[in-house]
Amino acid sequence: MKPGDYAARCGSTESRVDAATFQDARVAALFEERETFAWRRFRDGQGGEDAFLRDVRERGVGIAGAGLMGISIAASFLDAEIPTTLYDPLERARISAPERARQELKTLRQNTGEALDDDTKEAELLNRRVSKYLNVTDRLDDVASSPVVVESTPEKPRLKAKLYRELEARSVPNVPITLLTNTSSLTLAELSATLPRDDEGKNTSAARFASFHFFHPATKRRPVEIAVGADTSGETARRAKALADAIGRIPMIVGDSPGFLVNRLLQAYLGEALAALDEGVDAARLENACLRFGMEGAPLRIIDEIGADVSLHAGWSFFKAFPNRSLDSTILPGLVRAERLGRKTRRGFYRYEGSVSWRDDATLDADSATLQALAAPNAFPAIPDVPAKFHTDEALVLRFLIATLFEAARLVEEGVVRSLREADAALVLALGFPQDKGGICYWSLAFGLERLLAVARELAPLGARFDPPTALTKLAETV
């Protein structure tokens, strides 16, 4: 399948987001145009979504994995009063799941302005939704009887493939499952290769498989990234879109790629931060430079909230897919070896007082001596003799901006998305890029694309990630 060919199989009605949804009217306009591109893929073959949603409300959804994101996904369905069966083989995860779901649901309602003013009534509502709509189980059979299963397990292809086989074995005869994965770095092509084909008469199928990717913190980030693979049917994509709408999420339809759209952009941001650390840049200075630019989340804090182990697995996936422009961090493996995984272990680059995502309880714990001790032996700094001009506050910000902009252009060139505006919307809505700057592409045109390309030429000695995509050099000639 040629890049972008998946788009010809789909198409839908366009929705509109009121400017009041965002703090800046430019972002609302940007999002509307992104929707035009996304929904254009779903024009033909609509129908059946209402019956599908009725079935979901009657029989519920299954979620495989009660980790941080599994709980966040469960809270979204509980908020919509959709019966949710949450499966996890680990007893400690199951025991803590109801209370974690309740806390996540509480934060979600607060962030969406739905929380009741009366604390007692709000607590009663939360308890009622959790007790009425949430079922926690160690039996995969309970999940396999659902019309939809959202898989949120560790980023290990063999582990996911094993789960998919077990779902098929335990499914109800002649009751097909729409299987959705919350993967953040693996491709649908890789994951669906282990699924039955659509003509094999099985209840799981590559045709009924798509991504349903939430973002940290899920209580605040409204988008859900629906990636469509080579085998994904238009019906499956439309069902995933309808499901996202039903739980108050913003569907973002993209093509298949390692990391899809959002995590490809995120990896560029985080990867540049890790590279700067390996070069000896002070962690506090790096974080503060990004925050001063307006990023909602500083890169090292994001890694902690995601989990250093998850970030490491994602980094390996990207290194495998894009070896010429990926960097092998010396520090991240050290964090994992030391079990400093971030929020989940109360210590990573930061120290944390509690387990609630993005709570304001973080204290930076990554001075130069600490990072050197964590780094691989004799590997600090990983890139010697980097000129000091690449470590100024302005240079650090321009490095992550250029790396992100170039990745956005590559995504368009590969057909993962159809326009730079889709990348802008992803950055603003899912990654906390400052709304008043309108997204990396919008901002780059205001800053001066030719100026950025000139800076990129100076950064070229740092690696192939600063080689400008052809689409941008051609664009620079026209603006």
C-alpha positions in Angstrom: 0.0 0.0 0.0 1.4 3.4 -1.0 1.6 6.1 1.7 -1.8 7.7 2.1 -3.7 5.0 0.1 -5.6 4.1 3.3 -7.4 7.4 3.0 -9.2 6.3 -0.2 -11.1 3.6 1.8 -12.8 5.9 4.2 -14.7 9.2 4.6 -17.7 11.1 7.5 -19.7 14.1 8.2 -17.7 17.0 9.4 -18.2 18.3 12.9 -17.4 21.7 14.2 -15.7 22.9 17.3 -16.8 26.3 18.7 -14.0 28.8 19.2 -15.0 28.9 22.9 -13.6 25.4 23.2 -10.1 26.9 23.0 -8.5 30.0 24.4 -7.5 31.3 21.0 -9.8 31.6 18.0 -6.9 30.7 15.6 -6.7 27.3 17.2 -10.5 26.7 16.7 -10.1 27.6 13.0 -7.0 25.4 12.8 -8.9 22.5 14.3 -11.8 22.9 12.0 -9.6 22.7 8.9 -7.8 19.6 10.4 -11.2 18.0 10.8 -11.9 18.6 7.2 -8.9 16.6 6.2 -9.6 13.9 8.8 -13.3 13.3 8.1 -12.8 13.5 4.3 -11.5 9.9 4.7 -14.9 8.7 5.9 -17.3 9.9 3.3 -18.6 6.6 1.9 -20.2 3.6 3.5 -21.6 5.3 6.7 -24.3 3.5 8.7 -24.6 1.2 11.6 -22.8 3.4 14.1 -26.0 4.0 16.1 -26.7 0.2 16.4 -23.0 -0.3 17.4 -23.2 2.3 20.2 -26.5 0.8 21.5 -24.7 -2.5 21.7 -21.8 -0.9 23.5 -24.1 0.8 26.0 -26.0 -2.5 26.6 -23.0 -4.9 26.8 -20.2 -2.5 27.7 -16.6 -2.3 26.8 -13.6 -4.4 27.9 -10.3 -2.9 28.8 -7.2 -5.1 29.0 -4.7 -3.5 31.3 -5.3 -1.6 34.6 -2.1 0.5 34.5 -2.0 4.3 34.4 -3.5 4.7 31.0 -5.9 1.7 31.3 -7.4 3.4 34.4 -7.7 6.7 32.5 -9.5 5.1 29.6 -11.8 3.3 32.0 -12.6 6.7 33.6 -13.7 8.1 30.3 -16.2 5.3 29.7 -17.4 5.6 33.3 -18.0 9.3 32.8 -20.2 8.4 29.9 -22.0 5.8 32.0 -20.9 2.9 29.8 -20.4 -0.4 31.5 -16.7 -1.1 31.7 -15.0 -4.4 32.4 -11.3 -3.9 33.4 -9.0 -6.9 33.2 -5.5 -7.2 34.7 -3.7 -10.4 35.8 -1.9 -8.5 38.6 -3.8 -8.6 41.9 -2.3 -5.3 43.2 -3.5 -3.6 40.1 -7.0 -5.0 40.5 -7.3 -4.2 44.2 -6.3 -0.5 43.6 -8.3 -0.1 40.4 -11.7 1.1 41.7 -10.1 3.9 43.9 -7.7 4.9 41.1 -10.6 5.0 38.6 -12.6 7.1 41.1 -9.8 9.6 41.5 -9.2 9.8 37.7 -12.9 10.3 37.1 -13.0 13.1 39.7 -10.1 14.9 38.0 -11.7 14.4 34.6 -14.9 15.9 35.7 -13.1 18.8 37.3 -11.1 19.5 34.2 -14.2 19.4 32.0 -16.2 21.7 34.3 -18.8 18.9 35.1 -18.1 18.5 38.8 -20.9 19.4 41.1 -20.6 22.3 43.5 -21.9 20.2 46.3 -18.9 18.0 47.4 -21.1 15.4 49.1 -23.3 15.0 46.0 -20.2 14.9 43.8 -18.7 12.1 45.9 -22.0 10.2 45.8 -22.0 10.5 42.0 -18.4 9.3 41.7 -19.0 6.3 43.9 -22.2 5.4 42.1 -20.6 5.5 38.7 -17.7 3.3 39.8 -19.8 0.8 41.7 -22.5 0.6 39.0 -20.5 0.7 35.8 -17.0 -0.7 36.7 -16.3 -4.4 36.9 -12.7 -5.4 37.7 -11.7 -9.0 36.8 -8.8 -11.4 36.5 -10.8 -13.4 33.9 -10.1 -12.6 30.3 -13.3 -14.3 29.4 -15.2 -11.4 31.0 -13.5 -9.0 28.6 -13.7 -11.2 25.5 -17.5 -11.1 25.6 -17.6 -7.4 25.0 -18.3 -5.9 21.5 -15.2 -3.6 22.0 -11.9 -4.4 23.7 -9.4 -1.6 24.3 -6.0 -3.1 24.8 -3.7 -1.0 27.1 -0.7 -3.3 27.9 3.1 -2.7 27.9 4.7 -1.9 24.6 5.9 -5.4 23.9 4.7 -7.0 20.6 4.9 -10.5 21.9 2.9 -9.7 25.0 0.2 -8.0 22.9 0.1 -10.8 20.4 -0.4 -13.3 23.2 -3.3 -11.3 24.5 -4.9 -11.1 21.1 -4.7 -14.9 20.7 -6.2 -15.4 24.1 -9.0 -13.0 23.3 -9.9 -15.0 20.2 -9.8 -18.2 22.1 -12.1 -16.9 24.8 -14.5 -14.9 22.6 -18.2 -15.7 22.2 -18.9 -17.7 19.0 -20.2 -15.5 16.2 -19.8 -12.3 18.2 -17.1 -10.2 16.5 -14.8 -8.0 18.6 -13.7 -4.5 17.6 -10.2 -4.6 18.9 -8.6 -1.2 19.6 -5.0 -0.7 20.8 -3.6 2.2 22.9 -0.1 1.6 21.6 2.1 4.6 21.5 5.0 3.4 19.5 4.3 0.2 17.7 2.7 0.1 14.2 -0.6 -1.5 13.4 1.1 -3.4 10.6 3.3 -5.2 13.2 0.5 -5.8 15.7 -2.1 -6.9 13.2 0.2 -9.4 11.6 -0.7 -11.9 14.3 -4.5 -11.4 13.9 -6.7 -13.5 11.7 -7.6 -12.2 8.3 -11.1 -10.9 7.7 -12.1 -14.0 5.6 -11.1 -16.6 8.3 -14.4 -16.4 10.2 -12.8 -15.5 13.5 -14.1 -13.0 16.1 -10.9 -11.0 16.0 -9.6 -9.7 12.8 -7.1 -7.4 11.2 -10.0 -5.7 9.5 -11.6 -4.9 13.0 -8.3 -3.5 14.4 -7.3 0.1 14.9 -5.6 2.3 17.4 -7.5 4.2 20.1 -4.6 6.2 21.6 -5.1 8.5 24.6 -2.6 11.1 25.8 -1.1 12.1 29.1 -2.7 13.4 31.1 -5.9 11.8 29.8 -8.0 13.8 32.2 -7.0 16.9 30.4 -6.1 15.9 26.8 -9.3 15.5 24.8 -8.0 13.9 21.6 -8.0 10.2 20.8 -5.7 9.2 18.0 -7.4 6.7 15.7 -4.8 5.2 13.4 -6.0 3.2 10.3 -3.8 0.3 9.2 -3.6 -1.3 5.8 -6.2 -3.9 6.7 -8.5 -1.7 8.9 -12.0 -1.5 7.4 -13.8 1.7 7.0 -16.5 0.4 9.3 -14.0 -0.2 12.1 -12.6 3.3 11.7 -16.1 4.8 11.8 -16.9 2.8 14.9 -13.8 4.0 16.6 -14.7 7.5 15.7 -18.3 7.1 17.0 -16.9 5.6 20.3 -14.6 8.6 20.8 -17.5 10.9 20.2 -19.6 9.0 22.7 -17.2 9.6 25.5 -16.6 13.2 24.7 -13.2 12.8 23.0 -11.9 14.5 19.8 -11.1 11.8 17.2 -7.9 12.5 15.2 -7.7 10.1 12.2 -4.2 9.3 11.0 -2.3 6.7 9.0 -0.1 3.9 10.3 3.5 4.7 11.4 5.7 4.1 14.4 4.2 6.5 17.0 1.5 7.5 14.5 1.2 11.3 14.5 1.4 12.5 18.1 4.2 10.3 19.4 6.3 10.9 16.4 6.2 14.6 17.3 6.6 13.9 21.0 9.6 11.7 20.4 11.3 14.6 18.5 10.8 16.8 21.5 11.8 14.3 24.2 14.7 13.0 22.1 16.2 16.4 21.7 16.0 16.9 25.5 17.7 13.6 26.2 20.4 14.5 23.7 21.0 17.8 25.4 21.4 16.0 28.8 23.9 13.6 27.3 25.8 16.7 26.1 26.0 17.9 29.7 23.2 20.6 29.7 21.8 21.3 33.1 18.4 19.6 33.6 16.8 22.6 35.3 18.0 24.9 32.6 16.6 22.7 29.9 13.2 22.3 31.6 12.9 26.0 32.3 13.8 27.0 28.7 11.0 24.9 27.3 8.5 26.2 29.9 9.4 29.8 29.2 8.7 29.2 25.5 5.2 28.2 26.7 5.2 24.4 26.5 2.7 23.0 29.0 5.0 20.1 29.9 8.7 20.3 30.2 10.3 17.2 28.5 11.9 15.5 31.5 8.7 15.9 33.5 6.7 14.3 30.6 9.1 11.3 30.6 8.5 10.9 34.3 4.7 11.0 33.9 4.8 8.6 31.0 7.3 6.3 32.8 11.0 6.0 32.0 10.5 2.3 31.1 7.7 3.2 28.6 9.8 6.0 27.2 12.8 3.6 26.8 10.7 1.0 25.0 9.3 3.7 22.7 12.8 5.0 22.0 13.9 1.6 21.0 11.0 1.3 18.6 11.8 4.6 17.0 15.5 3.7 16.8 14.6 0.5 15.0 12.3 2.5 12.6 14.5 5.6 12.1 18.1 4.7 13.0 19.6 7.5 11.0 18.0 10.3 13.1 17.3 8.5 16.4 19.6 9.0 19.4 20.5 6.3 22.0 20.2 8.0 25.4 22.8 7.0 27.9 20.8 8.3 30.9 17.3 6.8 30.3 18.5 3.2 30.6 20.2 4.2 33.9 16.9 5.5 35.3 15.3 2.2 34.4 18.1 0.2 36.0 17.8 2.2 39.1 14.0 1.7 39.1 13.6 5.5 38.9 10.6 5.2 36.6 9.0 8.5 37.4 5.6 9.1 38.9 4.8 5.4 39.2 7.8 4.8 41.5 7.7 8.3 43.0 11.2 9.1 41.6 12.6 9.6 38.2 14.1 12.9 37.0 11.9 14.3 39.7 10.8 13.2 43.2 7.0 12.9 43.8 4.9 12.9 46.9 2.0 11.0 45.4 0.8 8.8 42.5 -1.7 11.2 40.9 -0.6 12.2 37.4 0.6 15.8 36.9 -0.1 16.8 40.5 2.0 19.8 41.5 4.2 17.8 43.9 7.3 17.4 41.8 10.8 18.4 42.9 13.6 18.1 40.3 16.2 15.5 41.3 18.6 15.4 38.4 21.8 17.4 39.1 24.9 16.8 37.0 26.5 14.4 39.5 23.3 12.3 39.6 23.0 12.1 35.8 26.6 11.1 35.5 26.1 8.3 38.0 23.1 7.1 36.0 24.7 7.3 32.6 26.3 4.3 30.9 30.0 3.9 32.0 32.4 6.2 30.2 29.6 7.5 28.0 29.0 11.0 29.5 28.8 13.2 27.6 27.7 11.0 24.7 28.5 13.7 22.1 31.8 15.4 23.0 32.9 18.9 21.9 29.4 20.3 21.2 29.9 24.0 20.7 28.7 26.2 23.6 26.4 28.1 21.1 24.2 25.0 20.9 23.6 25.1 24.7 22.2 28.7 25.1 18.6 28.9 26.2 17.6 30.2 22.7 19.5 27.4 21.0 17.9 24.7 23.1 14.4 26.0 22.3 15.2 26.3 18.6 16.6 22.7 18.6 13.4 21.2 19.9 11.3 23.4 17.7 13.3 22.5 14.5 13.4 18.8 15.4 9.6 18.8 15.9 8.9 20.9 12.8 11.0 18.6 10.6 9.3 15.5 11.9 5.9 17.1 11.2 7.0 17.7 7.6 8.2 14.1 7.3 4.8 12.9 8.5 3.1 14.8 5.6 5.6 13.5 3.1 4.9 9.9 4.2 1.2 10.3 4.0 0.5 9.7 7.7 -1.4 13.1 7.7 -2.3 15.2 4.7 -1.4 18.7 6.0 0.9 20.5 8.4 -2.2 21.9 10.0 -3.0 18.4 11.3 0.4 18.3 13.0 -0.3 21.7 14.5 -3.6 20.6 15.9 -2.0 17.5 17.4 0.7 19.6 19.1 -1.8 22.1 20.6 -4.5 19.6 21.6 -2.5 16.6 22.6 1.0 17.8 23.5 0.5 21.1 25.2 2.2 23.3 22.6 1.3 26.9 23.5 -2.1 27.8 22.0 -1.2 31.4 21.4 1.6 30.3 19.0 -0.9 28.1 17.0 1.3 25.1 16.5 4.8 24.5 15.3 4.1 25.1 11.6 2.0 28.2 12.2 4.7 29.6 14.5 7.5 28.7 12.1 5.9 30.8 9.3 5.6 33.7 11.7 9.2 33.3 12.9 10.5 32.9 9.4 10.9 29.5 7.8 14.1 30.5 6.0 15.6 31.7 9.3 14.8 28.3 10.9 16.4 26.5 7.9 19.5 28.6 8.4 19.7 27.6 12.0 19.2 23.9 11.0 22.2 24.2 8.7 24.3 25.3 11.7 22.9 22.4 13.8 23.7 19.8 11.0 26.8 18.5 12.8 24.5 17.2 15.6 23.0 14.6 13.3 20.7 13.7 10.5 17.6 14.8 12.4 18.5 18.4 11.4 18.5 17.5 7.7 15.6 19.6 6.3 12.7 17.7 4.6 12.2 18.5 0.9 8.7 19.7 1.6 10.0 22.5 3.9 12.7 23.6 1.6 10.2 23.9 -1.2 7.8 25.7 1.0 10.5 28.2 2.1 10.9 29.1 -1.6 7.3 30.2 -1.8 6.9 32.2 1.4 
